[in-house]
Amino acid sequence: MEMDQSLAKNLLNNGAVLIMTGVPIRTLFGVDLCTYTIADNFRGVKMIPPGFHYIWCAATGPYGDSAPRVGFAHYFKAREILVKEWDTTTEELKERQTPDPELEKQRIREHIKDLDRFLAPYDLSCLKDWVKLTSHVVSEEVLNKCKPSLGTIRTNVELESCPDSERPRGSLNETYSVMKLKFVSDENDLLPKLKPVEGTAPRFNSVPDRVPKNSSPAEISLHSVDCIEACDELLKSYTNYLDLLQEIQLSFAFFVIGFSTESLLYWRKILNLLSHSEEAAGKYLSLYGEYCKILAFQLPHLPEELSMPTEGNTVYKDVRSLLYNLKRVGLESSGNLLIKSLEKSLNWKFDNLKEDPEDMPVVVELNEAIE
């Protein structure tokens, strides 16, 4: 295509270059949605479009088994040269250890033509979908704020035990019946108290609980019907809603490319929150209109277990609740575009949209609950 030729010519002159040294052959390697297998003469990638990109590697064993993906996100500037080297101990890409990094980059720039045959061009066939997934152009500022402070993004963050002083404790004034009710309602209390090792977890803004802790039975019913208070609190932590959309796209990229479970957790919390408030949909019309466009591109990239239109799939149920609320507040056109997109890409059906029974008011008998 003529457009691709024009783009390729532009990237040949202005695209960034990633140089990688010491990576073993047969190592799996990826840039955004493109995947490669390292060969003998592979030294990196050229013609990388300026902007946000995700780089990952996965070591491969002698029998073809591969390790979990380990990667990093970087905001490439035009004609930038980024140099990484393979750490044989941790089997991942690390910062280049050299006395004068800038001098090395200058020498690479001067001899780039000699390196050209060892550099794979960025696969432009992947670029269109990548641009759709990052349509709000994740900025360097947002990327640096959200990525782990140590830079490396793993499938699972490293965890360590909390000190005894940080472990939650019940009040001495609580009666046995109240403690029993709290214990049953919060299954997380049954899990070991662990926290991420400093610098290893993505740093997205915290997501308010849909139903605040220690809510009374009446408050639980109120927040279950419509979590507008949690949505308001969420939006207060951003300068404007576009910053939230950037984090939504960034977290999804961390998950779908890097398999980051922490990023998936954040993405699903946001979806659950925004899907269960009719008041928020009516109050933040522009946000919800753009969010529908983002979901249309994101959802087809979900793994199979999260893309089945069943009652056991909470993602599907949340999207159905979102569509119901959009219809209620006059954003039916945005909802219909999302429905058509998902019917085509995932074969999801949303006939006879109605309120999820789980979101309807619940009558709580206090005496029975605390016996």
Residue pairs with C-beta under 8 A, 6 or more apart in sequence:
4 124
7 124
7 127
8 47
8 121
8 124
11 47
11 48
11 49
11 122
11 124
12 46
12 47
14 50
14 78
14 79
15 46
15 47
15 48
15 49
15 50
15 78
15 79
15 122
16 48
16 49
16 50
16 76
16 77
16 78
16 79
16 80
16 81
16 82
17 44
17 45
17 46
17 48
17 80
17 81
17 82
17 108
17 112
17 119
18 31
18 44
18 45
18 46
18 48
18 55
18 82
18 84
19 43
19 44
19 81
19 82
19 83
19 84
19 108
19 115
20 29
20 42
20 43
20 44
20 83
20 84
20 85
20 86
20 93
21 43
21 83
21 84
21 85
21 86
21 96
22 85
22 86
22 88
23 29
23 38
23 42
23 57
23 86
23 93
24 38
24 59
24 60
24 86
25 38
25 39
25 40
25 42
26 37
26 38
26 60
27 37
27 38
27 57
27 58
27 59
27 60
28 35
28 36
28 37
28 38
28 57
28 58
28 60
28 66
28 69
29 35
29 36
29 37
29 38
29 42
29 56
29 57
29 58
30 36
30 54
30 55
30 56
30 57
30 69
30 71
30 257
31 45
31 48
31 53
31 54
31 55
31 122
31 123
32 53
32 54
32 126
32 127
32 130
32 257
33 126
33 129
33 130
33 133
33 257
34 122
34 123
34 126
36 42
36 120
41 117
41 118
42 118
42 120
43 115
43 118
43 119
44 115
44 118
44 119
44 120
45 119
45 120
45 121
45 122
46 116
46 119
46 120
46 121
46 122
47 121
47 122
48 76
48 122
49 76
49 122
49 127
50 76
50 77
50 78
50 80
51 75
51 76
51 134
51 137
51 138
52 73
52 74
52 75
52 76
52 134
52 137
52 138
52 139
52 140
52 143
52 250
52 253
53 73
53 74
53 75
53 76
54 71
54 72
54 73
54 253
54 254
54 257
54 258
55 71
55 72
55 73
55 74
55 84
55 93
56 69
56 70
56 71
56 72
56 153
56 257
56 258
57 69
57 70
57 71
57 86
57 91
57 92
57 93
58 66
58 67
58 68
58 69
58 70
59 66
59 67
59 91
59 92
60 66
60 67
61 67
67 91
68 154
68 155
68 156
68 259
69 154
69 155
69 257
69 258
69 259
70 90
70 91
70 92
70 93
70 152
70 153
70 154
70 155
71 93
71 152
71 153
71 257
71 258
72 93
72 147
72 151
72 152
72 153
73 143
73 147
73 153
73 250
73 253
73 254
74 82
75 138
75 139
75 140
75 143
75 144
76 82
81 105
81 108
81 109
83 96
83 101
83 104
83 105
83 108
84 93
84 94
84 95
84 96
85 93
85 94
85 95
85 96
85 97
86 92
86 93
86 94
87 93
87 94
92 152
96 104
98 104
108 115
129 297
132 297
133 249
133 252
133 253
133 256
133 297
133 298
133 301
134 249
134 253
135 249
135 293
135 294
135 297
136 242
136 245
136 246
136 249
136 290
136 294
137 246
138 246
138 249
138 250
138 253
139 246
142 243
142 246
142 247
142 250
143 250
145 203
146 202
146 203
146 204
146 247
146 250
146 251
147 153
147 202
147 203
148 157
148 199
148 200
148 201
148 202
148 203
149 198
149 199
149 203
150 199
150 200
152 200
153 202
153 254
153 258
153 260
154 200
154 258
154 260
155 258
155 259
155 260
155 261
156 261
156 262
157 196
157 197
157 200
157 201
157 262
158 196
158 197
158 200
159 194
159 195
159 196
159 197
160 194
160 195
160 196
160 197
161 192
161 193
161 194
161 195
162 193
162 194
162 195
166 193
166 195
167 193
168 189
168 193
170 179
170 182
174 182
177 370
177 371
178 370
180 370
181 369
181 370
182 189
183 189
186 213
196 262
201 262
202 251
202 254
202 260
202 262
202 263
202 266
204 247
204 250
204 251
204 263
204 266
205 234
205 237
205 238
205 244
205 247
206 237
207 234
207 266
207 269
207 270
207 273
208 229
208 230
208 233
208 234
208 273
209 230
210 223
210 224
210 227
210 230
210 272
210 273
210 276
211 219
211 220
211 223
211 224
211 227
212 219
212 223
212 229
212 230
215 223
217 364
217 366
217 369
220 362
220 364
221 361
221 362
221 364
223 229
223 230
224 358
224 359
224 361
224 362
225 359
225 360
225 361
226 276
226 277
226 278
226 279
226 280
227 273
227 276
227 277
227 280
228 277
228 279
228 280
228 283
230 273
230 277
231 273
231 274
231 277
231 279
231 280
231 283
231 284
232 280
234 244
234 270
234 273
235 241
235 244
235 284
235 287
238 244
241 284
241 286
241 287
241 290
244 270
244 287
245 287
245 290
245 291
245 294
247 266
248 267
248 270
248 291
248 294
249 294
249 298
250 263
251 263
251 264
251 266
251 267
251 270
252 263
252 267
252 298
252 301
254 260
254 263
255 261
255 263
255 264
255 267
256 298
256 301
256 302
268 314
268 315
268 318
271 295
271 315
271 318
271 319
271 322
272 314
272 318
274 280
274 281
274 288
274 291
274 322
275 318
275 319
275 321
275 322
275 325
276 318
276 321
276 325
276 359
277 325
278 325
278 328
278 329
280 288
281 288
281 322
281 325
281 326
281 328
281 329
281 331
282 328
282 329
282 330
285 329
285 331
288 326
288 331
288 334
289 331
289 334
292 326
292 331
292 334
292 335
292 337
292 338
293 334
293 337
295 319
295 338
296 337
296 338
296 341
296 342
299 307
299 315
299 319
299 342
299 345
299 346
300 307
300 342
300 345
300 346
302 315
305 313
306 313
306 315
307 313
307 315
307 316
307 346
308 316
309 316
309 346
309 347
309 348
309 349
310 316
311 317
316 348
317 356
319 338
319 342
319 348
320 350
320 353
320 356
321 355
321 356
321 359
322 335
323 335
323 338
323 339
323 350
323 353
324 353
324 354
324 355
324 356
326 332
326 334
326 335
327 335
327 353
339 348
339 350
342 348
342 350
343 349
